[in-house]
């Protein structure tokens, strides 16, 4: 089955509104020269305060903005209520988002998010008509202990619990070895592909062959223009969740261009 690649940029807690607008303009200037079928699915995830600024720059005039989807970096599973500092799926949709990143290792580590919470978020995102990008991954200690597959399979089973075949098929998973995030270390492409193939098999076990073949699974962890071609040449890697290299239009655009060389 042919799965359309996704290149997603997670801007994390970076860029003020004018900076976010300038970065978005830089990406638009690249995408305007291509039709949507020529490009991978392009997703950017600005901070909450810049979502509307970026959304306002999207248009259908041929400038390229219409080829870039917007993601929230997190959400709450409730629609509204006394949850100070949180944002709902409906609010993200209202701000122009069509994707939401959940379960990122930084959220799990710094904010004690559990798989139960991530599962609630995934259900809320899908119920709200958006697409979850569900992150999973192992620490260096877990990898050295030989429990990478066991740990990640447990995350996937819990995070997708109770989702229908159709909901799982439209979701996105991002495998991010925690030891490779922001460290400059990149998981060997063949090993990343092996883990992603294992994740796909877990999806097939808990849902169906169709869901496993349809779901797009990304690699994340110090992705750079120099690494993306080899990663995208693998059988099961469907794209990348890009961190630091997504904060400059030049490097992010180069990642998109190099993806197009092998996968689009």
FIPAFI-23419 format. One record per residue (C-alpha): x, y, z. Coordinates in pm, whole numbers, padded with zeros to 5 digits, always signed. Layout:
% FIPAFI-23419
XYZ/...
***
This chain:
% FIPAFI-23419
+00000+00000+00000/+00126+00347-00089/+00114+00583+00210/+00161+00955+00148/+00461+01076+00351/+00424+01335+00625/+00687+01591+00718/+00581+01756+01043/+00767+02035+01218/+00731+02059+01594/+00835+02414+01685/+00810+02336+02059/+00835+02645+02287/+01005+02866+02031/+00934+03175+01817/+00732+03486+01890/+00443+03573+01660/+00644+03777+01409/+00910+03504+01400/+00647+03235+01347/+00493+03436+01065/+00832+03480+00899/+00908+03108+00921/+00569+03019+00778/+00629+03264+00492/+00962+03093+00422/+00796+02753+00396/+00515+02894+00180/+00769+03037-00064/+00897+02682-00120/+00563+02500-00145/+00413+02747-00395/+00629+02599-00671/+00471+02254-00636/+00126+02103-00662/-00016+01926-00357/+00032+01576-00510/+00401+01652-00564/+00455+01737-00198/+00442+01522+00113/+00178+01616+00367/+00336+01915+00540/+00240+01992+00899/+00372+02262+01131/+00306+02291+01504/+00358+02645+01636/+00308+02751+01997/-00054+02822+02090/-00008+03200+02080/+00104+03185+01716/-00164+02951+01580/-00399+03226+01466/-00112+03431+01320/-00005+03136+01107/-00361+03038+01018/-00429+03390+00895/-00143+03350+00648/-00301+03041+00493/-00494+03112+00175/-00586+02962-00161/-00428+03225-00386/-00146+02998-00502/+00109+03132-00253/+00163+02783-00107/-00002+02836+00230/-00292+02610+00142/-00047+02316+00119/+00061+02346+00483/-00148+02197+00765/-00135+02326+01121/-00109+02119+01438/-00152+02195+01804/+00130+02078+02029/-00108+01937+02291/-00471+01939+02401/-00703+01845+02686/-00960+01572+02643/-01246+01777+02791/-01440+02023+02577/-01435+02300+02837/-01417+02355+03210/-01195+02456+03499/-00866+02344+03346/-00645+02649+03374/-00373+02662+03111/-00526+02391+02892/-00673+02406+02541/-00953+02194+02394/-00975+02020+02059/-01257+02253+01955/-01037+02555+02034/-00753+02413+01825/-00990+02350+01535/-01120+02706+01573/-00759+02830+01545/-00711+02642+01218/-00556+02315+01335/-00621+01984+01164/-00365+01779+01362/-00264+01757+01728/+00063+01617+01865/+00009+01411+02181/+00223+01187+02397/+00551+01359+02318/+00828+01239+02549/+00868+01591+02686/+00503+01591+02791/+00539+01245+02943/+00862+01338+03125/+00802+01694+03241/+00425+01689+03290/+00373+01328+03399/+00138+01240+03115/+00030+00877+03118/-00087+00648+02840/-00436+00666+02987/-00434+01044+02943/-00295+01017+02592/-00567+00767+02501/-00834+01011+02624/-00677+01284+02416/-00666+01065+02105/-01035+00986+02140/-01122+01354+02188/-00913+01460+01888/-01077+01206+01659/-01424+01289+01791/-01350+01653+01712/-01261+01573+01351/-00885+01627+01387/-00597+01382+01348/-00375+01280+01640/+00001+01243+01598/+00071+00998+01880/+00432+00986+01999/+00605+00687+02149/+00963+00594+02228/+01214+00447+02469/+01482+00590+02696/+01848+00498+02659/+01819+00286+02974/+01526+00092+02830/+01711+00036+02502/+02025-00085+02678/+01809-00315+02892/+01670-00478+02578/+01307-00382+02639/+01259-00132+02354/+01000-00341+02171/+00816-00443+02487/+00795-00085+02612/+00680+00068+02285/+00428-00208+02215/+00279-00141+02558/+00252+00230+02479/+00081+00164+02145/-00170-00081+02290/-00264+00163+02566/-00269+00476+02349/-00493+00316+02083/-00717+00130+02327/-01084+00153+02230/-01028+00320+01894/-01208+00179+01591/-01032+00042+01286/-01122+00356+01094/-00996+00585+01371/-00666+00400+01397/-00616+00402+01019/-00649+00782+01000/-00424+00844+01301/-00049+00905+01284/+00219+00753+01509/+00562+00908+01562/+00841+00685+01689/+01088+00904+01876/+01369+00731+02063/+01404+00964+02360/+01781+00933+02361/+01791+01082+02010/+01568+01387+02069/+01765+01710+02066/+02091+01525+02127/+02227+01523+01773/+02219+01142+01785/+02009+00971+01522/+01883+00617+01542/+02028+00403+01264/+01779+00407+00977/+01752+00029+00955/+01693+00003+01330/+01435+00283+01319/+01262+00098+01036/+01270-00227+01235/+01100-00062+01533/+00844+00109+01311/+00766-00222+01139/+00717-00372+01485/+00475-00089+01571/+00285-00157+01249/+00254-00524+01343/+00121-00429+01688/-00142-00213+01519/-00241-00510+01303/-00266-00732+01611/-00491-00494+01805/-00695-00377+01507/-00663-00516+01154/-00431-00565+00859/-00602-00274+00688/-00544-00038+00979/-00181-00146+01008/-00120-00098+00638/-00296+00241+00634/-00160+00415+00943/+00135+00644+00879/+00427+00603+01118/+00694+00871+01135/+01047+00878+01272/+01158+01161+01499/+01487+01230+01672/+01747+01476+01542/+01610+01453+01186/+01819+01661+00946/+01836+01725+00571/+02136+01492+00557/+01949+01200+00718/+01602+01215+00567/+01672+01047+00232/+01810+00732+00390/+01526+00727+00643/+01261+00769+00374/+01414+00493+00162/+01317+00241+00431/+01011+00019+00386/+00802+00130+00682/+00909+00487+00763/+00636+00719+00636/+00788+01055+00720/+00941+01254+01001/+00852+01456+01307/+01119+01726+01293/+01233+01931+01590/+01524+02175+01571/+01561+02155+01193/+01201+02278+01154/+01284+02616+01311/+01459+02742+00998/+01285+02751+00663/+01602+02659+00476/+01659+02331+00662/+01290+02237+00683/+01241+02303+00312/+01548+02094+00235/+01400+01806+00436/+01082+01836+00230/+01279+01849-00096/+01491+01548-00004/+01178+01355+00093/+01034+01426-00250/+01341+01273-00414/+01264+00927-00279/+00905+00908-00160/+00656+01132-00339/
***
